[in-house]
Amino acid sequence: MALTGYSWLLLSATFVNVGAEISITLEPAQPTEGDNITLVVHGLSGELLAYNWYAGPTLSVSYLLASYIVSTGDETPGPVYTGREAVRPDGSLDIQGVLPGHSGTYILQTFNRQFQTEVGYGHVQVYEILAQPTVLANSTALVERRDTLRLTCSSPSPTAEVRWFFNGGALPVALRLGLSPDGRTISRHGIRREEAGTYQCEVWNPVSVSRSKPVNLTVYFGPERVAILQDSTTRTGCTIKVDFNTSLTLWCVSRSCPEPEYVWAFNGQALRNGQDHLNISSMTAAQEGMYTCIVKNTKTLLSGSASVVVKLSAAAVAMMIVPVPTKPMEGQDVTLTVQGYPKDLLVYAWYRGPASEPNRLLSQLPSGTWIAGPAHTGREVGFPNCSLLVQKLNLTDTGRYTLKTVTLQGKTETLDVELQVTPLG
């Protein structure tokens, strides 16, 4: 017979022994959605007449799941029956393909032939197979100390625990202080550059874990510490001395994200140069002055600058000629090495003897054009630094050699050296 009406009578007329020795265990202990579970009953005693199972916190008919008559095996579903539940003859309860909605308190009520009742309590927690969460950001590009970061871990599993990762590791303490009570939102006022990087959140429960795809956060800052470099040496606020007709490259550096825009100025006048460096290919007096680099960050709307003064070097070192080797022997080669030659050289010429005589040996223009003079024997070679190589010396090579130089400014200088060739044996 149906137990529904019978249960009502028992509930209203029977003393409920709350201190019963019935215990209920769950198999498996940590079920995942879709599993088949059993609420296994232990400690039943005496000849029992019927069972009532409730899916709820109290013995209320509104929570009645099913009633079962032991003698006939008849089972009557209650108001919360879902079609997945079945009562065993030993009082245990099977649930097929559990869902998260099956989580909660379950109560077994037993009846014996003396109309005495006992109850036992069990609890079911069905864990989800967690879907991948998503990190939602109010923005992935923020300005340092001005903007607020807000990241939310979005997951369809409201009961799952949440933890955060920064660049693959634990979340920094400063950001952990900005966690919401449920751990699902990070807030950071006045974001800092060291907090730029990748963020991920992970949802987990005892049987499942899932991590989001990384979200990359960029923090714009600067420009700061603007400086001008020459050959990797900081020259901000200094004077750079450059030899006449030599090249110079100035580099503008700063700490900035993103890379700033560059503007160069010479003596206050803007130059057509938008690069991080400025080349001076051939230094002259016209290029002496103050060079300024201005950097602008289009994201932070901040700017900065640095300046240096560029001047021509003082007078060159006095010129001298040194034979190498100093005492060459017959048959050897000798190089008349010139030290301190003018950097603004236009042309030079070597002579056998004084420069006033027309026995010019050779000359070299900056373009590399050679002009051989009457005294050229084919054994002489000149170099851009004014030095002269004489090959396979003989005794007739002994004597005076004169160097004449002419600068771009028209300055003429003459210098000679005596060469002594030592005979063999």
C-alpha positions as CSV (number, residue, x, y, z in Angstrom):
1,M,0.0,0.0,0.0
2,A,1.1,3.6,-0.4
3,L,3.0,5.0,2.5
4,T,2.3,8.7,2.1
5,G,-0.8,8.7,4.3
6,Y,0.8,6.2,6.7
7,S,3.8,8.5,7.1
8,W,1.6,11.4,8.0
9,L,0.0,9.3,10.8
10,L,3.4,8.1,12.1
11,L,4.8,11.6,12.1
12,S,1.9,12.9,14.1
13,A,1.6,10.1,16.6
14,T,5.1,8.8,17.2
15,F,7.8,9.9,19.5
16,V,10.9,10.8,17.6
17,N,14.1,9.6,19.1
18,V,16.7,12.1,18.0
19,G,19.5,10.3,19.9
20,A,19.4,7.3,17.7
21,E,22.6,5.3,16.9
22,I,22.0,5.3,13.1
23,S,24.9,6.6,11.1
24,I,25.1,7.3,7.4
25,T,28.2,7.4,5.2
26,L,28.5,8.5,1.6
27,E,30.0,6.3,-1.2
28,P,32.0,7.7,-2.9
29,A,33.0,10.2,-0.3
30,Q,33.6,13.1,-2.8
31,P,31.3,12.5,-5.7
32,T,31.6,14.4,-8.9
33,E,28.5,15.4,-10.9
34,G,27.4,12.5,-13.0
35,D,28.5,9.9,-10.4
36,N,26.2,7.3,-8.9
37,I,26.2,7.5,-5.1
38,T,24.9,5.6,-2.2
39,L,24.0,6.9,1.3
40,V,24.9,3.8,3.2
41,V,23.0,3.2,6.5
42,H,24.7,1.7,9.6
43,G,23.3,0.8,13.0
44,L,19.8,-0.3,12.2
45,S,18.2,-2.5,14.9
46,G,15.0,-4.4,15.5
47,E,12.3,-5.5,13.1
48,L,11.5,-2.4,11.0
49,L,8.3,-1.6,9.3
50,A,9.2,1.3,7.0
51,Y,11.7,4.0,6.0
52,N,11.2,7.7,5.1
53,W,14.0,9.6,3.3
54,Y,14.1,13.4,3.5
55,A,16.2,15.7,1.3
56,G,16.2,18.7,3.6
57,P,17.2,19.9,7.0
58,T,14.0,18.9,8.9
59,L,11.4,16.1,9.0
60,S,9.0,18.1,7.0
61,V,6.6,16.5,4.4
62,S,7.7,19.2,2.0
63,Y,11.3,17.7,2.0
64,L,10.0,14.0,1.8
65,L,12.0,12.2,-0.9
66,A,10.5,8.7,-0.7
67,S,8.8,6.2,1.6
68,Y,9.6,2.5,1.6
69,I,7.6,-0.5,3.1
70,V,10.0,-3.2,4.2
71,S,7.6,-6.1,4.0
72,T,6.4,-5.4,0.4
73,G,9.2,-3.4,-1.1
74,D,6.8,-0.8,-2.2
75,E,8.4,2.7,-2.7
76,T,6.3,5.9,-2.8
77,P,8.0,9.1,-4.1
78,G,7.6,12.3,-2.2
79,P,7.5,16.0,-3.2
80,V,11.2,16.3,-3.8
81,Y,11.7,13.1,-5.7
82,T,13.6,13.6,-9.0
83,G,13.5,10.2,-10.5
84,R,17.1,9.4,-9.8
85,E,16.6,8.1,-6.2
86,A,15.9,4.6,-5.0
87,V,15.6,3.1,-1.5
88,R,17.3,-0.2,-0.8
89,P,15.8,-2.9,1.5
90,D,18.5,-2.2,4.0
91,G,17.5,1.4,4.2
92,S,20.3,2.8,2.1
93,L,19.6,5.4,-0.6
94,D,20.9,5.3,-4.2
95,I,21.0,8.3,-6.4
96,Q,21.9,7.9,-10.0
97,G,23.9,10.6,-12.0
98,V,24.0,13.2,-9.2
99,L,24.0,16.9,-10.0
100,P,25.2,19.8,-7.9
101,G,21.6,20.3,-6.9
102,H,21.6,17.0,-5.0
103,S,24.0,18.6,-2.4
104,G,22.7,19.1,1.1
105,T,21.4,17.3,4.2
106,Y,19.6,13.9,4.0
107,I,17.6,12.4,6.9
108,L,16.6,8.8,7.3
109,Q,13.5,8.1,9.5
110,T,12.8,4.4,10.5
111,F,9.6,2.9,12.0
112,N,9.3,-0.4,13.9
113,R,6.1,-2.3,14.7
114,Q,5.8,-0.6,18.1
115,F,5.5,2.7,16.2
116,Q,8.8,3.9,17.5
117,T,11.0,6.0,15.2
118,E,14.7,6.7,14.9
119,V,16.5,9.1,12.6
120,G,20.0,9.3,11.1
121,Y,21.6,12.2,9.3
122,G,23.9,12.3,6.2
123,H,25.3,15.0,4.0
124,V,26.0,15.1,0.3
125,Q,28.3,17.5,-1.4
126,V,28.4,17.0,-5.2
127,Y,31.5,18.6,-6.8
128,E,31.3,20.1,-10.3
129,I,33.7,19.5,-13.1
130,L,34.8,23.1,-13.3
131,A,34.7,25.0,-16.5
132,Q,37.6,27.3,-17.4
133,P,37.1,30.7,-15.8
134,T,37.8,34.0,-17.5
135,V,39.6,37.0,-16.2
136,L,37.7,40.2,-16.9
137,A,39.7,43.5,-16.7
138,N,38.4,47.0,-16.6
139,S,41.5,47.8,-18.8
140,T,44.7,46.0,-19.8
141,A,46.6,49.3,-20.4
142,L,46.8,51.7,-17.4
143,V,48.8,54.8,-16.5
144,E,51.0,54.4,-13.4
145,R,49.8,56.1,-10.2
146,R,46.8,57.5,-12.0
147,D,44.5,54.5,-12.9
148,T,42.9,51.8,-10.9
149,L,43.2,48.1,-11.8
150,R,40.1,45.9,-11.4
151,L,40.3,42.2,-12.3
152,T,37.3,39.8,-11.8
153,C,37.4,36.0,-12.0
154,S,34.3,35.0,-13.9
155,S,33.2,31.4,-13.4
156,P,29.8,29.6,-13.7
157,S,30.6,27.8,-10.4
158,P,29.8,30.1,-7.5
159,T,30.8,27.7,-4.8
160,A,34.3,27.0,-6.2
161,E,37.3,28.4,-4.4
162,V,39.4,31.0,-6.3
163,R,43.1,31.7,-6.3
164,W,45.2,34.1,-8.4
165,F,48.5,33.9,-10.2
166,F,50.9,36.7,-11.3
167,N,53.4,35.9,-14.0
168,G,52.8,32.2,-13.2
169,G,53.5,32.6,-9.5
170,A,51.8,33.6,-6.3
171,L,50.0,36.9,-6.2
172,P,52.1,39.7,-4.7
173,V,51.2,40.8,-1.1
174,A,50.2,44.3,-2.3
175,L,47.7,42.9,-4.7
176,R,46.4,40.2,-2.2
177,L,45.5,43.1,0.1
178,G,43.1,44.3,-2.7
179,L,41.2,41.0,-2.9
180,S,37.4,41.1,-2.4
181,P,36.0,38.9,0.5
182,D,35.1,36.1,-1.9
183,G,38.5,36.3,-3.6
184,R,37.1,36.8,-7.0
185,T,38.0,40.5,-7.6
186,I,41.3,42.3,-7.4
187,S,41.3,46.1,-7.0
188,R,44.5,48.2,-7.0
189,H,44.3,52.0,-6.8
190,G,47.2,53.9,-8.3
191,I,48.7,50.9,-10.2
192,R,52.5,50.6,-10.2
193,R,54.9,49.6,-13.1
194,E,56.1,46.5,-11.1
195,E,52.5,45.2,-11.2
196,A,52.5,45.0,-15.0
197,G,52.5,41.4,-16.3
198,T,50.3,38.4,-16.8
199,Y,47.4,37.6,-14.5
200,Q,45.4,34.3,-14.2
201,C,42.8,33.0,-11.9
202,E,42.1,29.4,-11.0
203,V,38.9,27.8,-9.7
204,W,39.1,24.6,-7.7
205,N,37.3,22.1,-5.5
206,P,38.4,18.8,-4.1
207,V,37.9,17.0,-7.4
208,S,38.5,19.5,-10.1
209,V,40.7,22.5,-11.0
210,S,40.7,24.9,-13.9
211,R,42.9,27.9,-14.7
212,S,42.0,30.8,-17.0
213,K,44.0,32.0,-20.0
214,P,46.5,34.7,-19.1
215,V,45.6,38.4,-19.3
216,N,48.5,40.7,-20.0
217,L,48.5,44.0,-18.2
218,T,50.6,47.0,-19.4
219,V,51.4,49.9,-17.1
220,Y,52.5,53.1,-18.9
221,F,55.1,55.3,-17.1
222,G,57.7,58.0,-17.7
223,P,59.6,59.4,-19.3
224,E,62.1,59.5,-16.4
225,R,65.9,60.1,-16.0
226,V,66.3,61.5,-19.5
227,A,70.0,61.6,-20.4
228,I,72.3,62.0,-23.4
229,L,75.0,59.4,-24.0
230,Q,78.2,59.5,-26.0
231,D,79.8,56.1,-26.4
232,S,77.7,54.6,-23.5
233,T,78.9,57.4,-21.2
234,T,76.3,59.8,-19.8
235,R,77.0,63.4,-20.8
236,T,73.9,65.2,-19.5
237,G,74.8,68.7,-18.4
238,C,78.4,68.3,-19.6
239,T,80.6,69.7,-22.4
240,I,81.7,67.2,-25.1
241,K,84.9,68.1,-26.9
242,V,85.3,66.8,-30.4
243,D,88.2,66.9,-32.8
244,F,87.8,68.9,-36.0
245,N,86.3,67.0,-38.9
246,T,85.5,63.9,-36.8
247,S,82.1,62.3,-36.3
248,L,80.0,62.2,-33.2
249,T,76.8,60.3,-32.3
250,L,74.6,61.5,-29.4
251,W,72.1,59.0,-27.9
252,C,69.0,60.0,-26.0
253,V,67.9,57.6,-23.3
254,S,65.1,57.5,-20.7
255,R,62.9,55.2,-18.7
256,S,59.6,55.1,-20.4
257,C,56.7,52.8,-21.4
258,P,55.9,52.9,-24.2
259,E,58.9,54.1,-26.2
260,P,58.7,57.9,-26.2
261,E,58.7,60.3,-29.2
262,Y,62.0,62.2,-29.8
263,V,62.7,65.8,-30.8
264,W,66.2,67.2,-31.1
265,A,67.1,70.9,-30.9
266,F,70.3,72.8,-31.7
267,N,70.7,76.1,-29.9
268,G,67.0,76.1,-29.3
269,Q,66.0,75.4,-32.9
270,A,64.2,72.1,-33.6
271,L,66.0,69.7,-36.0
272,R,64.4,67.4,-38.4
273,N,65.2,64.3,-36.4
274,G,62.7,62.0,-34.7
275,Q,65.1,59.3,-33.8
276,D,66.7,58.3,-30.5
277,H,70.1,59.4,-31.7
278,L,71.7,62.3,-33.6
279,N,74.7,62.0,-35.9
280,I,77.3,64.8,-36.5
281,S,79.3,63.4,-39.4
282,S,82.0,66.0,-39.7
283,M,82.6,68.4,-36.8
284,T,83.2,72.1,-37.6
285,A,83.0,75.3,-35.7
286,A,79.5,75.9,-37.2
287,Q,78.3,72.8,-35.3
288,E,79.4,74.0,-31.9
289,G,76.6,74.7,-29.4
290,M,73.9,73.2,-27.2
291,Y,72.1,70.0,-28.3
292,T,68.9,69.2,-26.5
293,C,66.8,66.0,-26.6
294,I,63.1,66.3,-25.8
295,V,61.1,63.1,-25.1
296,K,57.3,62.8,-25.0
297,N,55.2,59.9,-23.8
298,T,51.9,59.9,-25.7
299,K,50.2,57.6,-23.1
300,T,51.1,59.4,-19.9
301,L,51.2,62.8,-21.6
302,L,54.5,63.5,-19.7
303,S,57.7,64.8,-21.2
304,G,61.3,65.4,-20.2
305,S,64.6,66.7,-21.7
306,A,68.4,66.7,-21.5
307,S,71.1,68.9,-23.0
308,V,74.8,68.9,-23.7
309,V,77.3,71.4,-25.1
310,V,79.5,70.3,-28.0
311,K,82.7,72.1,-28.7
312,L,85.8,71.6,-30.9
313,S,88.8,70.2,-29.1
314,A,91.8,72.4,-28.2
315,A,94.9,72.6,-30.4
316,A,96.3,69.2,-31.6
317,V,99.3,67.5,-30.0
318,A,102.6,68.7,-31.6
319,M,103.5,66.7,-34.7
320,M,106.6,64.5,-34.7
321,I,108.2,61.8,-36.9
322,V,109.5,58.5,-35.5
323,P,111.3,55.9,-37.7
324,V,110.2,52.3,-37.0
325,P,112.6,50.6,-36.6
326,T,114.8,53.5,-35.4
327,K,118.0,52.1,-36.9
328,P,117.0,50.2,-40.0
329,M,119.5,48.0,-41.9
330,E,120.1,47.7,-45.6
331,G,117.4,45.5,-47.2
332,Q,114.8,46.1,-44.4
333,D,111.6,48.2,-44.6
334,V,111.2,51.3,-42.5
335,T,108.0,53.3,-41.6
336,L,108.4,57.0,-40.9
337,T,105.5,57.1,-38.4
338,V,103.8,60.5,-37.9
339,Q,102.4,61.3,-34.5
340,G,100.1,64.2,-33.8
341,Y,99.2,64.9,-37.5
342,P,96.5,67.6,-38.0
343,K,92.9,66.1,-37.9
344,D,91.7,68.7,-40.4
345,L,94.3,67.6,-43.0
346,L,93.7,68.7,-46.6
347,V,96.9,67.3,-48.2
348,Y,100.4,66.2,-47.3
349,A,103.6,65.7,-49.3
350,W,106.9,63.9,-48.6
351,Y,110.2,65.1,-50.0
352,R,113.7,63.6,-50.2
353,G,115.5,66.6,-48.9
354,P,114.1,70.0,-48.1
355,A,110.6,70.9,-49.1
356,S,111.8,73.9,-51.0
357,E,113.3,71.7,-53.7
358,P,111.3,70.3,-56.5
359,N,112.3,66.7,-55.8
360,R,108.9,65.9,-54.3
361,L,108.5,62.2,-53.6
362,L,104.7,61.8,-53.5
363,S,101.5,63.4,-52.0
364,Q,98.1,62.0,-51.0
365,L,94.8,63.9,-51.1
366,P,92.0,62.9,-48.7
367,S,90.3,61.3,-51.6
368,G,93.2,58.8,-51.9
369,T,94.6,60.2,-55.1
370,W,98.4,59.7,-55.3
371,I,100.7,62.1,-57.1
372,A,104.2,60.7,-57.6
373,G,107.1,63.1,-57.7
374,P,110.5,62.9,-59.4
375,A,112.1,61.2,-56.4
376,H,109.5,58.4,-56.2
377,T,111.2,55.0,-56.8
378,G,108.2,52.7,-56.5
379,R,109.3,51.5,-53.1
380,E,107.5,54.3,-51.2
381,V,103.9,54.0,-49.9
382,G,101.9,56.7,-48.0
383,F,99.1,56.2,-45.4
384,P,96.1,58.4,-44.4
385,N,97.8,59.3,-41.1
386,C,100.7,60.9,-43.1
387,S,103.2,58.0,-42.3
388,L,105.5,56.9,-45.1
389,L,106.7,53.3,-45.7
390,V,110.0,52.8,-47.6
391,Q,110.6,49.2,-48.6
392,K,113.9,47.3,-49.2
393,L,116.2,50.0,-48.0
394,N,119.6,50.6,-49.7
395,L,122.4,52.9,-48.6
396,T,121.3,55.7,-51.0
397,D,118.1,56.0,-48.9
398,T,120.1,57.6,-46.1
399,G,119.4,61.3,-45.7
400,R,116.8,63.9,-44.8
401,Y,113.0,63.3,-45.4
402,T,110.6,66.2,-45.1
403,L,106.9,66.1,-44.5
404,K,104.7,69.1,-45.5
405,T,101.1,69.3,-44.4
406,V,98.3,71.7,-45.3
407,T,95.0,71.9,-43.3
408,L,91.5,72.8,-44.4
409,Q,92.1,76.2,-42.7
410,G,95.2,76.8,-45.0
411,K,97.7,76.2,-42.2
412,T,101.0,74.8,-43.5
413,E,103.5,72.9,-41.4
414,T,106.9,71.4,-42.3
415,L,108.7,68.7,-40.3
416,D,111.8,66.7,-41.3
417,V,113.7,63.6,-40.0
418,E,117.1,62.1,-40.7
419,L,117.1,58.5,-41.8
420,Q,120.3,56.5,-41.3
421,V,120.5,53.1,-43.2
422,T,123.0,50.7,-41.6
423,P,125.0,48.6,-44.1
424,L,125.0,44.9,-43.8
425,G,128.2,43.2,-42.5
